[in-house]
Structure formats: C-alpha cells, structure tokens
Amino acid sequence: MIMAKFNYKNKDIEEVKGMSVEEFSRMLPSRMRRSLTRGLTENQKKLLSKIKEKPGKFHKTTCREMIILPEMLGTKIGVHNGKEYVSIDIVPEMLGHRLGEFATTRKRVQHSAPGFGATRSSKFVPLK
C-alpha cells in the first residue's frame, strides 16, 4: 500500500516549514490571512517564542484564537477549554486552523433518569 504524502496547497511540508509567516499567510483563506496581516497579539507572540525556544516541550496556553503556523508542527500544546487544558498534538492537517477548534468547550449531553421533582408519568422510562 502506498502512503500519500501530505501537501498543503500543492506544497510539501518541508517547503511550508521554510516559509515566513507572510508567505504562509498568502496561502490561507481570507479570514485567517486578514488576522495574520493585522499582526499577532502579545499572548500569541509569547506562545510562538516559547515554541521556538523549546520545540519538544509541552506548552500550555489560553490563546485559543492562535492560528496554527508551520513553526508549531510536531509540538504538543495544552489549550484551555474553560475548565482544564486539553492536550493537542499539532499535525500538518491542522495548518491554518485555530487552536480553539481542537479543544471543545462543551461536553456532549448524556441524559439518564428524570430529575428531582419530576411528575410520576415522566419517571416512566420504557425499556426496549
């Protein structure tokens, strides 16, 4: 079985990693491109500098709006979801997305029995 190499907009990962932020932003969709042309915030700059200093280390952040850049590939980042830090491994398929997309803030609702004060008829749960 032949494994396909991952390409981002017809560029190899090595080519994308060698690009500057400005060159990479030209390949992004308009919303992400506009965000990058306005410049990074102070928290985003801090996170990026930490990643460049220690690329193999686990980094925690609350900066959910940070766009995943090529320099971040291969790192582990803990993104805050409002309660705890969710560990995320940055892979090439995540390029151009925001960190918050991979750390959901809401849990799936799982209903069990009726709550306190429910009427007698609503307490009946049919068994299938």
Backbone as XML, in Angstrom:
<?xml version="1.0"?>
<chain id="A" units="angstrom">
  <residue number="1" name="MET">
    <atom name="N" x="0.843" y="-1.178" z="0.000"/>
    <atom name="CA" x="0.000" y="0.000" z="0.000"/>
    <atom name="C" x="0.893" y="1.250" z="0.000"/>
  </residue>
  <residue number="2" name="ILE">
    <atom name="N" x="0.611" y="2.155" z="-0.867"/>
    <atom name="CA" x="1.420" y="3.367" z="-0.992"/>
    <atom name="C" x="0.797" y="4.466" z="-0.144"/>
  </residue>
  <residue number="3" name="MET">
    <atom name="N" x="1.623" y="5.055" z="0.713"/>
    <atom name="CA" x="1.156" y="6.155" z="1.561"/>
    <atom name="C" x="1.298" y="7.473" z="0.803"/>
  </residue>
  <residue number="4" name="ALA">
    <atom name="N" x="0.246" y="8.247" z="0.790"/>
    <atom name="CA" x="0.287" y="9.543" z="0.119"/>
    <atom name="C" x="0.965" y="10.568" z="1.019"/>
  </residue>
  <residue number="5" name="LYS">
    <atom name="N" x="1.786" y="11.414" z="0.422"/>
    <atom name="CA" x="2.437" y="12.475" z="1.180"/>
    <atom name="C" x="1.450" y="13.609" z="1.358"/>
  </residue>
  <residue number="6" name="PHE">
    <atom name="N" x="1.516" y="14.243" z="2.521"/>
    <atom name="CA" x="0.615" y="15.359" z="2.783"/>
    <atom name="C" x="1.130" y="16.608" z="2.091"/>
  </residue>
  <residue number="7" name="ASN">
    <atom name="N" x="0.256" y="17.286" z="1.377"/>
    <atom name="CA" x="0.574" y="18.562" z="0.735"/>
    <atom name="C" x="-0.387" y="19.615" z="1.244"/>
  </residue>
  <residue number="8" name="TYR">
    <atom name="N" x="0.124" y="20.818" z="1.430"/>
    <atom name="CA" x="-0.743" y="21.942" z="1.793"/>
    <atom name="C" x="-0.738" y="22.905" z="0.625"/>
  </residue>
  <residue number="9" name="LYS">
    <atom name="N" x="-1.852" y="22.996" z="-0.086"/>
    <atom name="CA" x="-1.995" y="23.858" z="-1.260"/>
    <atom name="C" x="-0.889" y="23.564" z="-2.283"/>
  </residue>
  <residue number="10" name="ASN">
    <atom name="N" x="-0.664" y="22.270" z="-2.559"/>
    <atom name="CA" x="0.319" y="21.777" z="-3.517"/>
    <atom name="C" x="1.761" y="22.099" z="-3.142"/>
  </residue>
  <residue number="11" name="LYS">
    <atom name="N" x="2.046" y="22.267" z="-1.867"/>
    <atom name="CA" x="3.409" y="22.476" z="-1.374"/>
    <atom name="C" x="3.721" y="21.363" z="-0.382"/>
  </residue>
  <residue number="12" name="ASP">
    <atom name="N" x="4.948" y="20.842" z="-0.445"/>
    <atom name="CA" x="5.384" y="19.842" z="0.527"/>
    <atom name="C" x="5.519" y="20.481" z="1.891"/>
  </residue>
  <residue number="13" name="ILE">
    <atom name="N" x="5.513" y="19.638" z="2.923"/>
    <atom name="CA" x="5.641" y="20.127" z="4.297"/>
    <atom name="C" x="6.981" y="20.821" z="4.504"/>
  </residue>
  <residue number="14" name="GLU">
    <atom name="N" x="8.051" y="20.301" z="3.881"/>
    <atom name="CA" x="9.360" y="20.928" z="4.020"/>
    <atom name="C" x="9.355" y="22.340" z="3.451"/>
  </residue>
  <residue number="15" name="GLU">
    <atom name="N" x="8.670" y="22.523" z="2.308"/>
    <atom name="CA" x="8.563" y="23.858" z="1.708"/>
    <atom name="C" x="7.769" y="24.803" z="2.606"/>
  </residue>
  <residue number="16" name="VAL">
    <atom name="N" x="6.688" y="24.285" z="3.178"/>
    <atom name="CA" x="5.831" y="25.106" z="4.034"/>
    <atom name="C" x="6.578" y="25.504" z="5.308"/>
  </residue>
  <residue number="17" name="LYS">
    <atom name="N" x="7.364" y="24.568" z="5.874"/>
    <atom name="CA" x="8.119" y="24.879" z="7.085"/>
    <atom name="C" x="9.164" y="25.955" z="6.835"/>
  </residue>
  <residue number="18" name="GLY">
    <atom name="N" x="9.698" y="26.026" z="5.632"/>
    <atom name="CA" x="10.711" y="27.026" z="5.297"/>
    <atom name="C" x="10.152" y="28.406" z="5.009"/>
  </residue>
  <residue number="19" name="MET">
    <atom name="N" x="8.838" y="28.536" z="4.919"/>
    <atom name="CA" x="8.214" y="29.817" z="4.590"/>
    <atom name="C" x="8.176" y="30.746" z="5.792"/>
  </residue>
  <residue number="20" name="SER">
    <atom name="N" x="8.151" y="32.036" z="5.519"/>
    <atom name="CA" x="7.929" y="33.013" z="6.582"/>
    <atom name="C" x="6.423" y="33.100" z="6.841"/>
  </residue>
  <residue number="21" name="VAL">
    <atom name="N" x="6.061" y="33.809" z="7.891"/>
    <atom name="CA" x="4.639" y="33.940" z="8.236"/>
    <atom name="C" x="3.888" y="34.686" z="7.133"/>
  </residue>
  <residue number="22" name="GLU">
    <atom name="N" x="4.529" y="35.680" z="6.527"/>
    <atom name="CA" x="3.880" y="36.455" z="5.457"/>
    <atom name="C" x="3.620" y="35.590" z="4.231"/>
  </residue>
  <residue number="23" name="GLU">
    <atom name="N" x="4.608" y="34.762" z="3.855"/>
    <atom name="CA" x="4.430" y="33.875" z="2.703"/>
    <atom name="C" x="3.346" y="32.840" z="2.994"/>
  </residue>
  <residue number="24" name="PHE">
    <atom name="N" x="3.347" y="32.296" z="4.194"/>
    <atom name="CA" x="2.336" y="31.301" z="4.555"/>
    <atom name="C" x="0.948" y="31.924" z="4.598"/>
  </residue>
  <residue number="25" name="SER">
    <atom name="N" x="0.854" y="33.173" z="5.048"/>
    <atom name="CA" x="-0.461" y="33.814" z="5.160"/>
    <atom name="C" x="-1.102" y="34.017" z="3.794"/>
  </residue>
  <residue number="26" name="ARG">
    <atom name="N" x="-0.293" y="34.138" z="2.733"/>
    <atom name="CA" x="-0.857" y="34.288" z="1.387"/>
    <atom name="C" x="-1.573" y="33.024" z="0.925"/>
  </residue>
  <residue number="27" name="MET">
    <atom name="N" x="-1.252" y="31.882" z="1.540"/>
    <atom name="CA" x="-1.872" y="30.614" z="1.155"/>
    <atom name="C" x="-3.151" y="30.328" z="1.939"/>
  </residue>
  <residue number="28" name="LEU">
    <atom name="N" x="-3.408" y="31.104" z="2.971"/>
    <atom name="CA" x="-4.542" y="30.855" z="3.855"/>
    <atom name="C" x="-5.831" y="31.459" z="3.305"/>
  </residue>
  <residue number="29" name="PRO">
    <atom name="N" x="-6.975" y="31.013" z="3.824"/>
    <atom name="CA" x="-8.245" y="31.658" z="3.486"/>
    <atom name="C" x="-8.267" y="33.106" z="3.985"/>
  </residue>
  <residue number="30" name="SER">
    <atom name="N" x="-9.168" y="33.895" z="3.457"/>
    <atom name="CA" x="-9.156" y="35.341" z="3.696"/>
    <atom name="C" x="-9.272" y="35.721" z="5.167"/>
  </residue>
  <residue number="31" name="ARG">
    <atom name="N" x="-10.073" y="35.002" z="5.941"/>
    <atom name="CA" x="-10.258" y="35.373" z="7.350"/>
    <atom name="C" x="-8.964" y="35.186" z="8.146"/>
  </residue>
  <residue number="32" name="MET">
    <atom name="N" x="-8.275" y="34.080" z="7.908"/>
    <atom name="CA" x="-7.019" y="33.822" z="8.597"/>
    <atom name="C" x="-5.929" y="34.772" z="8.106"/>
  </residue>
  <residue number="33" name="ARG">
    <atom name="N" x="-5.923" y="35.024" z="6.800"/>
    <atom name="CA" x="-4.926" y="35.933" z="6.212"/>
    <atom name="C" x="-5.076" y="37.326" z="6.787"/>
  </residue>
  <residue number="34" name="ARG">
    <atom name="N" x="-6.285" y="37.784" z="6.923"/>
    <atom name="CA" x="-6.535" y="39.124" z="7.454"/>
    <atom name="C" x="-6.089" y="39.219" z="8.911"/>
  </residue>
  <residue number="35" name="SER">
    <atom name="N" x="-6.338" y="38.155" z="9.663"/>
    <atom name="CA" x="-5.931" y="38.126" z="11.063"/>
    <atom name="C" x="-4.410" y="38.201" z="11.190"/>
  </residue>
  <residue number="36" name="LEU">
    <atom name="N" x="-3.689" y="37.487" z="10.328"/>
    <atom name="CA" x="-2.227" y="37.497" z="10.388"/>
    <atom name="C" x="-1.628" y="38.812" z="9.892"/>
  </residue>
  <residue number="37" name="THR">
    <atom name="N" x="-2.257" y="39.456" z="8.909"/>
    <atom name="CA" x="-1.717" y="40.728" z="8.421"/>
    <atom name="C" x="-1.883" y="41.831" z="9.453"/>
  </residue>
  <residue number="38" name="ARG">
    <atom name="N" x="-2.857" y="41.717" z="10.329"/>
    <atom name="CA" x="-3.015" y="42.695" z="11.409"/>
    <atom name="C" x="-1.938" y="42.535" z="12.467"/>
  </residue>
  <residue number="39" name="GLY">
    <atom name="N" x="-1.308" y="41.387" z="12.501"/>
    <atom name="CA" x="-0.240" y="41.144" z="13.459"/>
    <atom name="C" x="-0.702" y="40.260" z="14.602"/>
  </residue>
  <residue number="40" name="LEU">
    <atom name="N" x="0.271" y="39.650" z="15.262"/>
    <atom name="CA" x="-0.030" y="38.765" z="16.385"/>
    <atom name="C" x="-0.188" y="39.574" z="17.665"/>
  </residue>
  <residue number="41" name="THR">
    <atom name="N" x="-1.031" y="39.100" z="18.569"/>
    <atom name="CA" x="-1.190" y="39.748" z="19.865"/>
    <atom name="C" x="0.010" y="39.395" z="20.749"/>
  </residue>
  <residue number="42" name="GLU">
    <atom name="N" x="0.096" y="40.027" z="21.913"/>
    <atom name="CA" x="1.222" y="39.775" z="22.816"/>
    <atom name="C" x="1.234" y="38.319" z="23.296"/>
  </residue>
  <residue number="43" name="ASN">
    <atom name="N" x="0.056" y="37.775" z="23.629"/>
    <atom name="CA" x="-0.023" y="36.375" z="24.076"/>
    <atom name="C" x="0.393" y="35.416" z="22.965"/>
  </residue>
  <residue number="44" name="GLN">
    <atom name="N" x="0.004" y="35.720" z="21.730"/>
    <atom name="CA" x="0.374" y="34.866" z="20.606"/>
    <atom name="C" x="1.878" y="34.919" z="20.360"/>
  </residue>
  <residue number="45" name="LYS">
    <atom name="N" x="2.473" y="36.112" z="20.497"/>
    <atom name="CA" x="3.920" y="36.248" z="20.324"/>
    <atom name="C" x="4.677" y="35.478" z="21.396"/>
  </residue>
  <residue number="46" name="LYS">
    <atom name="N" x="4.173" y="35.523" z="22.641"/>
    <atom name="CA" x="4.804" y="34.783" z="23.732"/>
    <atom name="C" x="4.769" y="33.285" z="23.464"/>
  </residue>
  <residue number="47" name="LEU">
    <atom name="N" x="3.608" y="32.785" z="23.042"/>
    <atom name="CA" x="3.465" y="31.357" z="22.759"/>
    <atom name="C" x="4.404" y="30.938" z="21.638"/>
  </residue>
  <residue number="48" name="LEU">
    <atom name="N" x="4.476" y="31.726" z="20.580"/>
    <atom name="CA" x="5.329" y="31.394" z="19.444"/>
    <atom name="C" x="6.801" y="31.412" z="19.833"/>
  </residue>
  <residue number="49" name="SER">
    <atom name="N" x="7.203" y="32.363" z="20.678"/>
    <atom name="CA" x="8.601" y="32.410" z="21.104"/>
    <atom name="C" x="8.943" y="31.228" z="22.008"/>
  </residue>
  <residue number="50" name="LYS">
    <atom name="N" x="8.002" y="30.815" z="22.872"/>
    <atom name="CA" x="8.226" y="29.634" z="23.721"/>
    <atom name="C" x="8.394" y="28.377" z="22.872"/>
  </residue>
  <residue number="51" name="ILE">
    <atom name="N" x="7.588" y="28.262" z="21.833"/>
    <atom name="CA" x="7.662" y="27.091" z="20.957"/>
    <atom name="C" x="8.986" y="27.076" z="20.206"/>
  </residue>
  <residue number="52" name="LYS">
    <atom name="N" x="9.462" y="28.256" z="19.768"/>
    <atom name="CA" x="10.736" y="28.320" z="19.045"/>
    <atom name="C" x="11.912" y="28.012" z="19.962"/>
  </residue>
  <residue number="53" name="GLU">
    <atom name="N" x="11.838" y="28.434" z="21.235"/>
    <atom name="CA" x="12.923" y="28.177" z="22.186"/>
    <atom name="C" x="13.017" y="26.698" z="22.539"/>
  </residue>
  <residue number="54" name="LYS">
    <atom name="N" x="11.881" y="26.090" z="22.887"/>
    <atom name="CA" x="11.845" y="24.682" z="23.309"/>
    <atom name="C" x="10.788" y="23.948" z="22.491"/>
  </residue>
  <residue number="55" name="PRO">
    <atom name="N" x="11.143" y="23.481" z="21.278"/>
    <atom name="CA" x="10.137" y="22.876" z="20.400"/>
    <atom name="C" x="9.571" y="21.541" z="20.873"/>
  </residue>
  <residue number="56" name="GLY">
    <atom name="N" x="10.300" y="20.767" z="21.660"/>
    <atom name="CA" x="9.809" y="19.457" z="22.072"/>
    <atom name="C" x="9.022" y="19.465" z="23.361"/>
  </residue>
  <residue number="57" name="LYS">
    <atom name="N" x="8.981" y="20.603" z="24.041"/>
    <atom name="CA" x="8.347" y="20.683" z="25.354"/>
    <atom name="C" x="6.835" y="20.909" z="25.222"/>
  </residue>
  <residue number="58" name="PHE">
    <atom name="N" x="6.099" y="20.500" z="26.265"/>
    <atom name="CA" x="4.648" y="20.722" z="26.322"/>
    <atom name="C" x="4.385" y="22.158" z="26.764"/>
  </residue>
  <residue number="59" name="HIS">
    <atom name="N" x="3.588" y="22.895" z="26.006"/>
    <atom name="CA" x="3.291" y="24.297" z="26.300"/>
    <atom name="C" x="1.809" y="24.448" z="26.586"/>
  </residue>
  <residue number="60" name="LYS">
    <atom name="N" x="1.476" y="25.167" z="27.666"/>
    <atom name="CA" x="0.083" y="25.451" z="27.996"/>
    <atom name="C" x="-0.257" y="26.860" z="27.552"/>
  </residue>
  <residue number="61" name="THR">
    <atom name="N" x="-1.497" y="27.044" z="27.059"/>
    <atom name="CA" x="-1.926" y="28.367" z="26.628"/>
    <atom name="C" x="-3.433" y="28.523" z="26.762"/>
  </residue>
  <residue number="62" name="THR">
    <atom name="N" x="-3.845" y="29.773" z="26.926"/>
    <atom name="CA" x="-5.271" y="30.102" z="26.894"/>
    <atom name="C" x="-5.606" y="30.835" z="25.601"/>
  </residue>
  <residue number="63" name="CYS">
    <atom name="N" x="-4.647" y="30.939" z="24.721"/>
    <atom name="CA" x="-4.789" y="31.678" z="23.467"/>
    <atom name="C" x="-5.447" y="30.772" z="22.418"/>
  </residue>
  <residue number="64" name="ARG">
    <atom name="N" x="-6.764" y="30.650" z="22.496"/>
    <atom name="CA" x="-7.499" y="29.761" z="21.604"/>
    <atom name="C" x="-7.598" y="30.297" z="20.187"/>
  </residue>
  <residue number="65" name="GLU">
    <atom name="N" x="-7.410" y="31.605" z="20.008"/>
    <atom name="CA" x="-7.569" y="32.216" z="18.683"/>
    <atom name="C" x="-6.291" y="32.187" z="17.857"/>
  </residue>
  <residue number="66" name="MET">
    <atom name="N" x="-5.234" y="31.570" z="18.379"/>
    <atom name="CA" x="-3.952" y="31.480" z="17.670"/>
    <atom name="C" x="-4.090" y="30.576" z="16.453"/>
  </residue>
  <residue number="67" name="ILE">
    <atom name="N" x="-3.633" y="31.059" z="15.303"/>
    <atom name="CA" x="-3.660" y="30.281" z="14.071"/>
    <atom name="C" x="-2.459" y="29.341" z="14.074"/>
  </residue>
  <residue number="68" name="ILE">
    <atom name="N" x="-2.669" y="28.101" z="13.688"/>
    <atom name="CA" x="-1.594" y="27.117" z="13.690"/>
    <atom name="C" x="-0.671" y="27.394" z="12.508"/>
  </residue>
  <residue number="69" name="LEU">
    <atom name="N" x="0.592" y="27.698" z="12.821"/>
    <atom name="CA" x="1.604" y="28.077" z="11.841"/>
    <atom name="C" x="2.566" y="26.910" z="11.635"/>
  </residue>
  <residue number="70" name="PRO">
    <atom name="N" x="3.348" y="26.923" z="10.539"/>
    <atom name="CA" x="4.282" y="25.820" z="10.272"/>
    <atom name="C" x="5.325" y="25.613" z="11.365"/>
  </residue>
  <residue number="71" name="GLU">
    <atom name="N" x="5.713" y="26.666" z="12.100"/>
    <atom name="CA" x="6.702" y="26.510" z="13.173"/>
    <atom name="C" x="6.178" y="25.658" z="14.317"/>
  </residue>
  <residue number="72" name="MET">
    <atom name="N" x="4.864" y="25.512" z="14.405"/>
    <atom name="CA" x="4.247" y="24.785" z="15.512"/>
    <atom name="C" x="4.114" y="23.285" z="15.236"/>
  </residue>
  <residue number="73" name="LEU">
    <atom name="N" x="4.431" y="22.845" z="14.031"/>
    <atom name="CA" x="4.248" y="21.437" z="13.670"/>
    <atom name="C" x="5.103" y="20.531" z="14.546"/>
  </residue>
  <residue number="74" name="GLY">
    <atom name="N" x="4.526" y="19.438" z="15.004"/>
    <atom name="CA" x="5.234" y="18.448" z="15.792"/>
    <atom name="C" x="5.292" y="18.750" z="17.279"/>
  </residue>
  <residue number="75" name="THR">
    <atom name="N" x="4.662" y="19.824" z="17.737"/>
    <atom name="CA" x="4.696" y="20.153" z="19.159"/>
    <atom name="C" x="3.414" y="19.704" z="19.839"/>
  </residue>
  <residue number="76" name="LYS">
    <atom name="N" x="3.459" y="19.652" z="21.173"/>
    <atom name="CA" x="2.272" y="19.370" z="21.971"/>
    <atom name="C" x="1.887" y="20.647" z="22.683"/>
  </residue>
  <residue number="77" name="ILE">
    <atom name="N" x="0.622" y="21.014" z="22.572"/>
    <atom name="CA" x="0.141" y="22.246" z="23.178"/>
    <atom name="C" x="-1.091" y="21.920" z="24.017"/>
  </residue>
  <residue number="78" name="GLY">
    <atom name="N" x="-1.135" y="22.459" z="25.231"/>
    <atom name="CA" x="-2.300" y="22.330" z="26.091"/>
    <atom name="C" x="-3.161" y="23.563" z="25.930"/>
  </residue>
  <residue number="79" name="VAL">
    <atom name="N" x="-4.346" y="23.404" z="25.356"/>
    <atom name="CA" x="-5.253" y="24.526" z="25.098"/>
    <atom name="C" x="-6.349" y="24.514" z="26.154"/>
  </residue>
  <residue number="80" name="HIS">
    <atom name="N" x="-6.581" y="25.651" z="26.765"/>
    <atom name="CA" x="-7.569" y="25.754" z="27.845"/>
    <atom name="C" x="-8.964" y="25.766" z="27.254"/>
  </residue>
  <residue number="81" name="ASN">
    <atom name="N" x="-9.854" y="24.939" z="27.804"/>
    <atom name="CA" x="-11.220" y="24.891" z="27.296"/>
    <atom name="C" x="-12.214" y="25.534" z="28.262"/>
  </residue>
  <residue number="82" name="GLY">
    <atom name="N" x="-11.704" y="26.249" z="29.272"/>
    <atom name="CA" x="-12.556" y="26.888" z="30.258"/>
    <atom name="C" x="-12.515" y="26.198" z="31.591"/>
  </residue>
  <residue number="83" name="LYS">
    <atom name="N" x="-12.108" y="24.935" z="31.588"/>
    <atom name="CA" x="-12.051" y="24.164" z="32.832"/>
    <atom name="C" x="-10.673" y="23.539" z="33.030"/>
  </residue>
  <residue number="84" name="GLU">
    <atom name="N" x="-10.114" y="23.010" z="31.962"/>
    <atom name="CA" x="-8.838" y="22.301" z="32.038"/>
    <atom name="C" x="-8.086" y="22.502" z="30.725"/>
  </residue>
  <residue number="85" name="TYR">
    <atom name="N" x="-6.858" y="22.013" z="30.686"/>
    <atom name="CA" x="-6.046" y="22.098" z="29.476"/>
    <atom name="C" x="-6.175" y="20.803" z="28.691"/>
  </residue>
  <residue number="86" name="VAL">
    <atom name="N" x="-6.553" y="20.918" z="27.424"/>
    <atom name="CA" x="-6.716" y="19.766" z="26.544"/>
    <atom name="C" x="-5.433" y="19.631" z="25.729"/>
  </residue>
  <residue number="87" name="SER">
    <atom name="N" x="-4.801" y="18.470" z="25.786"/>
    <atom name="CA" x="-3.548" y="18.233" z="25.078"/>
    <atom name="C" x="-3.821" y="18.013" z="23.589"/>
  </residue>
  <residue number="88" name="ILE">
    <atom name="N" x="-3.069" y="18.738" z="22.757"/>
    <atom name="CA" x="-3.231" y="18.653" z="21.309"/>
    <atom name="C" x="-1.860" y="18.423" z="20.683"/>
  </residue>
  <residue number="89" name="ASP">
    <atom name="N" x="-1.745" y="17.407" z="19.823"/>
    <atom name="CA" x="-0.542" y="17.200" z="19.023"/>
    <atom name="C" x="-0.758" y="17.916" z="17.696"/>
  </residue>
  <residue number="90" name="ILE">
    <atom name="N" x="0.131" y="18.820" z="17.345"/>
    <atom name="CA" x="-0.022" y="19.590" z="16.114"/>
    <atom name="C" x="0.506" y="18.763" z="14.948"/>
  </residue>
  <residue number="91" name="VAL">
    <atom name="N" x="-0.372" y="18.451" z="14.002"/>
    <atom name="CA" x="-0.032" y="17.676" z="12.804"/>
    <atom name="C" x="-0.276" y="18.551" z="11.571"/>
  </residue>
  <residue number="92" name="PRO">
    <atom name="N" x="0.278" y="18.193" z="10.415"/>
    <atom name="CA" x="0.157" y="19.038" z="9.221"/>
    <atom name="C" x="-1.276" y="19.329" z="8.782"/>
  </residue>
  <residue number="93" name="GLU">
    <atom name="N" x="-2.210" y="18.433" z="9.060"/>
    <atom name="CA" x="-3.598" y="18.651" z="8.650"/>
    <atom name="C" x="-4.244" y="19.822" z="9.382"/>
  </residue>
  <residue number="94" name="MET">
    <atom name="N" x="-3.638" y="20.261" z="10.492"/>
    <atom name="CA" x="-4.194" y="21.351" z="11.302"/>
    <atom name="C" x="-3.734" y="22.726" z="10.838"/>
  </residue>
  <residue number="95" name="LEU">
    <atom name="N" x="-2.823" y="22.801" z="9.891"/>
    <atom name="CA" x="-2.290" y="24.099" z="9.442"/>
    <atom name="C" x="-3.413" y="25.027" z="8.990"/>
  </residue>
  <residue number="96" name="GLY">
    <atom name="N" x="-3.354" y="26.266" z="9.423"/>
    <atom name="CA" x="-4.336" y="27.261" z="9.010"/>
    <atom name="C" x="-5.591" y="27.294" z="9.859"/>
  </residue>
  <residue number="97" name="HIS">
    <atom name="N" x="-5.751" y="26.349" z="10.772"/>
    <atom name="CA" x="-6.896" y="26.354" z="11.680"/>
    <atom name="C" x="-6.511" y="27.058" z="12.972"/>
  </residue>
  <residue number="98" name="ARG">
    <atom name="N" x="-7.482" y="27.298" z="13.834"/>
    <atom name="CA" x="-7.210" y="27.914" z="15.130"/>
    <atom name="C" x="-7.112" y="26.837" z="16.203"/>
  </residue>
  <residue number="99" name="LEU">
    <atom name="N" x="-6.360" y="27.123" z="17.259"/>
    <atom name="CA" x="-6.172" y="26.151" z="18.329"/>
    <atom name="C" x="-7.487" y="25.793" z="19.002"/>
  </residue>
  <residue number="100" name="GLY">
    <atom name="N" x="-8.396" y="26.753" z="19.145"/>
    <atom name="CA" x="-9.663" y="26.531" z="19.825"/>
    <atom name="C" x="-10.568" y="25.533" z="19.132"/>
  </residue>
  <residue number="101" name="GLU">
    <atom name="N" x="-10.340" y="25.296" z="17.842"/>
    <atom name="CA" x="-11.172" y="24.345" z="17.113"/>
    <atom name="C" x="-10.956" y="22.913" z="17.594"/>
  </residue>
  <residue number="102" name="PHE">
    <atom name="N" x="-9.808" y="22.652" z="18.201"/>
    <atom name="CA" x="-9.462" y="21.292" z="18.594"/>
    <atom name="C" x="-9.626" y="21.050" z="20.081"/>
  </residue>
  <residue number="103" name="ALA">
    <atom name="N" x="-10.078" y="22.050" z="20.822"/>
    <atom name="CA" x="-10.351" y="21.899" z="22.260"/>
    <atom name="C" x="-11.783" y="22.369" z="22.498"/>
  </residue>
  <residue number="104" name="THR">
    <atom name="N" x="-12.721" y="21.444" z="22.439"/>
    <atom name="CA" x="-14.130" y="21.821" z="22.560"/>
    <atom name="C" x="-14.442" y="22.288" z="23.977"/>
  </residue>
  <residue number="105" name="THR">
    <atom name="N" x="-15.338" y="23.259" z="24.083"/>
    <atom name="CA" x="-15.684" y="23.848" z="25.373"/>
    <atom name="C" x="-16.936" y="23.238" z="25.971"/>
  </residue>
  <residue number="106" name="ARG">
    <atom name="N" x="-17.688" y="22.500" z="25.187"/>
    <atom name="CA" x="-18.932" y="21.919" z="25.686"/>
    <atom name="C" x="-18.862" y="20.406" z="25.610"/>
  </residue>
  <residue number="107" name="LYS">
    <atom name="N" x="-19.378" y="19.758" z="26.659"/>
    <atom name="CA" x="-19.429" y="18.305" z="26.662"/>
    <atom name="C" x="-20.713" y="17.840" z="25.989"/>
  </residue>
  <residue number="108" name="ARG">
    <atom name="N" x="-20.695" y="16.615" z="25.527"/>
    <atom name="CA" x="-21.877" y="16.008" z="24.934"/>
    <atom name="C" x="-22.876" y="15.726" z="26.048"/>
  </residue>
  <residue number="109" name="VAL">
    <atom name="N" x="-24.149" y="16.028" z="25.800"/>
    <atom name="CA" x="-25.180" y="15.829" z="26.805"/>
    <atom name="C" x="-25.569" y="14.363" z="26.824"/>
  </residue>
  <residue number="110" name="GLN">
    <atom name="N" x="-25.548" y="13.771" z="28.015"/>
    <atom name="CA" x="-25.977" y="12.390" z="28.189"/>
    <atom name="C" x="-27.095" y="12.378" z="29.221"/>
  </residue>
  <residue number="111" name="HIS">
    <atom name="N" x="-28.309" y="12.102" z="28.770"/>
    <atom name="CA" x="-29.453" y="12.078" z="29.674"/>
    <atom name="C" x="-29.545" y="10.718" z="30.331"/>
  </residue>
  <residue number="112" name="SER">
    <atom name="N" x="-29.932" y="10.720" z="31.603"/>
    <atom name="CA" x="-30.101" y="9.442" z="32.300"/>
    <atom name="C" x="-31.535" y="9.371" z="32.809"/>
  </residue>
  <residue number="113" name="ALA">
    <atom name="N" x="-31.738" y="9.504" z="34.103"/>
    <atom name="CA" x="-33.067" y="9.411" z="34.696"/>
    <atom name="C" x="-33.667" y="10.810" z="34.817"/>
  </residue>
  <residue number="114" name="PRO">
    <atom name="N" x="-35.002" y="10.914" z="34.998"/>
    <atom name="CA" x="-35.616" y="12.216" z="35.188"/>
    <atom name="C" x="-35.102" y="12.882" z="36.460"/>
  </residue>
  <residue number="115" name="GLY">
    <atom name="N" x="-35.113" y="14.180" z="36.479"/>
    <atom name="CA" x="-34.567" y="14.925" z="37.602"/>
    <atom name="C" x="-35.467" y="14.958" z="38.817"/>
  </residue>
  <residue number="116" name="PHE">
    <atom name="N" x="-34.991" y="15.631" z="39.841"/>
    <atom name="CA" x="-35.727" y="15.768" z="41.096"/>
    <atom name="C" x="-36.987" y="16.592" z="40.858"/>
  </residue>
  <residue number="117" name="GLY">
    <atom name="N" x="-38.109" y="16.131" z="41.389"/>
    <atom name="CA" x="-39.363" y="16.871" z="41.257"/>
    <atom name="C" x="-40.128" y="16.552" z="39.994"/>
  </residue>
  <residue number="118" name="ALA">
    <atom name="N" x="-39.714" y="15.534" z="39.248"/>
    <atom name="CA" x="-40.427" y="15.180" z="38.031"/>
    <atom name="C" x="-41.752" y="14.507" z="38.389"/>
  </residue>
  <residue number="119" name="THR">
    <atom name="N" x="-42.726" y="14.618" z="37.496"/>
    <atom name="CA" x="-44.031" y="14.002" z="37.747"/>
    <atom name="C" x="-43.934" y="12.489" z="37.632"/>
  </residue>
  <residue number="120" name="ARG">
    <atom name="N" x="-44.944" y="11.799" z="38.171"/>
    <atom name="CA" x="-44.921" y="10.336" z="38.150"/>
    <atom name="C" x="-44.920" y="9.793" z="36.721"/>
  </residue>
  <residue number="121" name="SER">
    <atom name="N" x="-45.665" y="10.415" z="35.827"/>
    <atom name="CA" x="-45.741" y="9.890" z="34.454"/>
    <atom name="C" x="-44.417" y="10.094" z="33.717"/>
  </residue>
  <residue number="122" name="SER">
    <atom name="N" x="-43.670" y="11.147" z="34.039"/>
    <atom name="CA" x="-42.400" y="11.369" z="33.320"/>
    <atom name="C" x="-41.280" y="10.492" z="33.843"/>
  </residue>
  <residue number="123" name="LYS">
    <atom name="N" x="-41.508" y="9.844" z="34.996"/>
    <atom name="CA" x="-40.477" y="8.963" z="35.539"/>
    <atom name="C" x="-40.449" y="7.627" z="34.827"/>
  </residue>
  <residue number="124" name="PHE">
    <atom name="N" x="-41.507" y="7.316" z="34.055"/>
    <atom name="CA" x="-41.552" y="6.053" z="33.354"/>
    <atom name="C" x="-40.585" y="6.107" z="32.163"/>
  </residue>
  <residue number="125" name="VAL">
    <atom name="N" x="-39.624" y="5.195" z="32.164"/>
    <atom name="CA" x="-38.675" y="5.111" z="31.068"/>
    <atom name="C" x="-38.856" y="3.750" z="30.432"/>
  </residue>
  <residue number="126" name="PRO">
    <atom name="N" x="-39.382" y="3.689" z="29.188"/>
    <atom name="CA" x="-39.620" y="2.394" z="28.548"/>
    <atom name="C" x="-38.315" y="1.686" z="28.254"/>
  </residue>
  <residue number="127" name="LEU">
    <atom name="N" x="-38.325" y="0.364" z="28.424"/>
    <atom name="CA" x="-37.167" y="-0.464" z="28.107"/>
    <atom name="C" x="-37.394" y="-1.090" z="26.738"/>
  </residue>
  <residue number="128" name="LYS">
    <atom name="N" x="-36.391" y="-1.018" z="25.887"/>
    <atom name="CA" x="-36.535" y="-1.615" z="24.548"/>
    <atom name="C" x="-35.920" y="-2.969" z="24.519"/>
  </residue>
</chain>
